[in-house]
Amino acid sequence: MIKVGIIGGAGYTAGELIRLLLNHPDAEITFVNSTSNAGNKITDVHSGLYGETDLIFTDELPLDQIDLLFFCTAHGDTKKFMESHTVPENVKIIDLSMDYRIESPEHDFVYGLPELNRRRICNAQHIANPGCFATCIQLAVLPLAKHLMLNSDLHVNAITGSTGAGVKPSSTSHFSWRNDNISIYKPFTHQHLAEIGQSLRQLQNSFNSMVNFIPVRGNFSRGIFATTYLDCKIGLDEIKRIYEEYYADHSFTFITDKNPDLKQVVNTNKCLIYLLKQEDKLLIVSMIDNLLKGASGQAVHNMNLLFGLEETVGLHLKPSAF
């Protein structure tokens, strides 16, 4: 049984992570640390877990009692924690923040996108879980990068649910603003572009094109729906073969011949991809649940790989719309 600790237990990603771990046959939650909620029941914050757990938030850190530590902290806080605390060498770490996603000689975190780095993840000690937009966009184009086919600018429009903004209300996440509304933010400058570029250059060292990414705030709760298009002279049948070959031995990414709907992936750890050619333009539609495949589900996938489990354990999830 994998003994697990969680730091930063009050947010949406932590709530989903707790839900997955409570139902995971090979994991046991030892503690959930939250200084702001210490002493409160987990269900006081994550009310969807009523009847499933009696766990209490704690401000203690019994790191010597765990095998794996998850960070569900705000960006910047994991690095501060690592600099101010000593984590036992035998404790593996999965960080859901963006603190260690860019590889550097200064740390040993492996970028935790299984469809790119599965073998490295299996042998790692520390994992940097990818961002939600980054996951959805990379899965749309990794097969092209592997075949050195990213030789023109990528144009990406991706719309995300309100949970992507976090649990703390802001001026753009209140119901009265978000409902019946849509808006862009951080056009061309989103923070996930750095990790996207890193991954594409890992497969295609010559990649130096622009990723023209327009993020969109959607008026729904969860999910990311991305459309990516680029110049491509290769025929659609060959493109499909390349994608099916790339994802053949991966358990959560699927190529569909039917134009998919976002609801097919919400509440699952799946990514669905749809391919369309119009003359010399290739359109790639990709979609994920931002809290699962884009965060906590992928983190559990990484946990399974770190500890030598079958990678789908605890992740056979039913789409909420069906």
N, C-alpha and C positions, 0 to 999 in steps of 0.2 A: 504493500500500500504506500503510495506517494504522500508524504506529509507536506501540506502546502500552507504557506503564509501569504497574506495579501496586505499590501500597504496602500492606503488610499481607497477605502471601501465604500464611499458614499455615492459615487457617480454612476452614470448609466453603464459604462463598460464594466465596472466592478459588480454591479447588480447582475449583469448577464454572466459574468465569469463565475460568480457564486452559484447561480442557478445551474450552470453546466457542471461545476465541480461537485455539487450536492448529488447530482445524478450520474456521476462518473464512477464506474465500478472499481477503478484502481486508484482513486484519489480521496484524500480525507483532509478537510480544512482544519488546520490547527489553530489559526487565529486570523482575524480580520482587523487590521489596525486602522483607526480613524480617530485622531485627536479631538475632532469637533463632535464626535458621537460616542466617545468612550462611555461605557456603562449602559448604553441604549441597546435594545434588541435590534438585530439585523432587520427584522420585519417592520420596525418603526420607520425605516428609510426605504427598504425594498419590500413594499407591501404585497407584491406578487408572490412572495415566498412564504406567506402565511401557511402554516400546516406542514412546511417542509424542513424547517430548522428552528432550533432554540438558541442559536449562536448569539453571542453578545459582542458588540464592538469593544475593542480594548485599546489602550494607549501604550501597552507593553509590547516588547519585541523579543519574544523567545526564539531567537534565530537558531539556537543550538538544538531545537526540537523539530526542525523541518528539513526537508530534502530540496524544496523548491520555493523560491520567493517571487511572487508577482508584484510588479509595481503598476498601479492604476492611478498614478499621480499626475499632477499638472506638469506641463512641459517645464523642464529646468529643475524640478524637485528630485528626480532620481539621481541626477549627477551630484546635487548637493548632499543627498543621503550617502552616496558611495564615498564621497570625500570626507564625510564626518563620522562614518560608522565602519566597523570592521565586520564584514559578512564572512562567516566560516567558509573555508576553501571548498568544502564538500557540498555547499549549498549552491544549486544552480539558480539562475536568475532569468526571468522573462520580463522585459520592460516594455510596457505598452505606450510609453511616452516617446517623443521624438529625440530624446537626448543622445542616443548612441546609434542612430540609424545610418549616419554617414561614417563609413569605416575610416579608421585612423590608427597610426602606430601608438597612440596614447591609450587605446583600450582594446579589449579582445572580444567585443560584442560582434556576433554574426548577424547579418541582416536576415530576419526570419520569414522570408517568403518561400514556402516549401516548393513551389513550382519553379523556383530559380535555384535555391540553395539547400535542397533536402539533405544531400550527403553531408554538407558542412554542418547543418543543424544537428544531425545525429551525433556528431563528434564534438559539439560545442559545450561550453560551460555557461556562457552568457548569450542571450538572444535579445536583439532589438526588434520588437514586433512592428511590422510596417504600418503606415498610415492607411486610412480607409480609402481616400481618393487614390492614393498611390497604388494600392492593391488592385483596385478596379481597372485603372488605366494600364498598369503594367501587364496584367493578364490579357488585356486586349491586344498587346503588340509584342510580347516576348517571343512568340514563334517567328515573327518577321525579323526580329533582331538576331536570333540564332542563325538565320539564313542570310544575314547581311543585307536585308532588304529595306532598311530604314534610311533612305537616301534623299528624302525630301521632308519638308516641315510636316509635323503632326498637328492637326487641328482637333481640339477636344472640347466638348461641352458636356458637363456632368452636373446633374442635379441631385442634391442630397436632402434627406429628411432632417427635421428639426433636432433630433437627438444628436446629430453630428456637432451641434453647437454646445453640447454639455448640459449638465443638469441645472446649473445656476442660471436663472433667468437674466436675459439681457434685452436691450431695446429691440433687437431683431428676432427674439425667440418667444416673446409673449404671444399668447393665442390671438389677441385682438389685432396684432400686427402681422403675424405669420399666416393666419387663416385667410383664404381667398386672395393670396398675395404671392408674388414671385419677384426675386431680385438677384443680381449678380454681386459677387464680392471678390476682392483680390484678383482681378483679371490679370493674367500673364505673370503674376508674382506669387502665387500660392506656395506655401512652405513645403509642400510635398513634391514640388518640381525637382528639388535637389536629389532626393532618393530615387525618383523615377529616372533621372539622367544617369545616376550611378549604376543602376541595374541594366539599363540599355547599353551602356558602354562596357559593362562586364561581358555581355554576349557579343556585342558588335563594337570593337574598339574604335572603329572609324566614325562612330555616330557623333555628329556635331550639328545636327539640325535643331531647329526650334521646336519646342512643345508648346503650342499656343493654346493654353488651358484657360477656359472660362468656367469657374465654379458658379453654381446657381443654388440659391436657397429655395427649397421646395416647400409646399404647404401640406406636407404629410409627415408622419412621425419618423419612419425609418426606411432605409434603403438608399442605394446610389444607382442611378441610371446614367450611363456614359455613352456618348457617341464619339467615335474617333474616325477621321478620314484623312487620307493621304494619297499621293500619286502612286500608282502601281500598274504596271503593264502585264503582270502575270495573270493568267486566266483563273476564274473562280474555282474551278475544280481542283487545280493545283494548289491554290491557297487553302482550300478546305483540307486537302491531304496533309499539308504542312502543319496545320493546326491540330488535326486529329492525331497525327504522329507525335507532336510535341506533348500533348496532354493525355496520351494513351495510358500511361502508368500513373497518372495523378487522380486522386480520388474525389476531388471536389470541383473541378473545372470541366465544363461540358460544352461541346459545340452543338447547336441546335439548327435544324433546317427551317424551323418556323419562327417567325418574328415573335420574340418572347415578351412577356409582361413582367414588370417589376415584382408583382405579387408572387411570382413563382419562386423567388429566392428569399423573400422576407421571412425571418425566423429560421433560416437555414445557414449552413456554412458553404453553400454552393456559389459558384460563379457561372452564369450562363453567357455564352458568346454567340452572336449571330453575325454572319458575313454577307455582304452584298457588294456587287460590282456594278458600276455605271460608267461605261466607256473605260477611261483610264483612272477612275477614282475607285478606291476601295473604302467601303464603310464598314466599321466594326462596332457593333453594339455590345456592350458588356454591362453586367449588373450584379450587385451583391447586396447583402444586408450589411450596413455600415457598422453595426454593433457586433456582428458575428464574424463573417468572413473578413470584415474590415477591422476587427479588433479582438473580442474575447474568444470567438470560435477559432480564429487563427492562432491565438495564444494557446488554447488547449491542444490544437493540432501540433503546435511546436512542442508542447509538453509531452505528448505521446511519442514524438520522434526522439526527444532528449532521453526518454527512459525506455526506449526500445519496445514500445507498445505498437500494436496495429494502429495505423494512423487515424482511422475513422472511429476509434473507441470513444463513446460518449458524445458523438457528433451526428448520430442518425436522427435528424431533426425534421419535423413536419412543417411545411410552409403554412403560415397562419391563415391563409385565405382559402385553404382546401380542407 
